[in-house]
């Protein structure tokens, strides 16, 4: 059984999130959580929060068929581009530069390997 969790409008570019989620893709949930817990990247806390939400969604999804959290693995995890906040920074001699503050969306899917 699959369960998913989605976190939208993370204030981190998708390229930086993709570097981290590549480490946990296809791993067992306990191993993925330990990788995220000891990662030095600030976005690791947001990815860990989303992974824990997907685990909770899987456990609480169907009361007739309980799921053991130790049997779960990260089936799919990906980061998509979000919207860009456009800001202006003043420069010398009255000119201005445009800044793009990039955002991303994170999706985590966990599965126990059964349909």
Phi, psi and omega in degrees: 000137181258152172216148183229158173220147184224133176240122185251157177056050172286136183278036180231138178299148183297331180296323179287326178290322181297326178297324181280318184288341176294336180286333186253353183296126177084000182270162174291155187298317181297319180293319179296319179295322179290324176298315181290324181296324183259011177282144181271355182281138181296331182286349181298328179293322179290321178293320178296319178299318180291321178295318177296325177293319178295322177297314179297322177297322180291318182291320186266007187288309187227116182286336181283337181230087183293147181247132177276122182298338180285343180271353185280150172222161181279107182281309181219140172212130181210158179238125179255160176289139174256196179281158177256130172274126182262121181235162180239134175246127180289146181234186184291151173060036173079009179266177182213150174245149177265132175252143174246116176265105188278148177232168181213165176241135182245133178233129179236129177239124176248153183213156175256005177088356179250157178267000000 
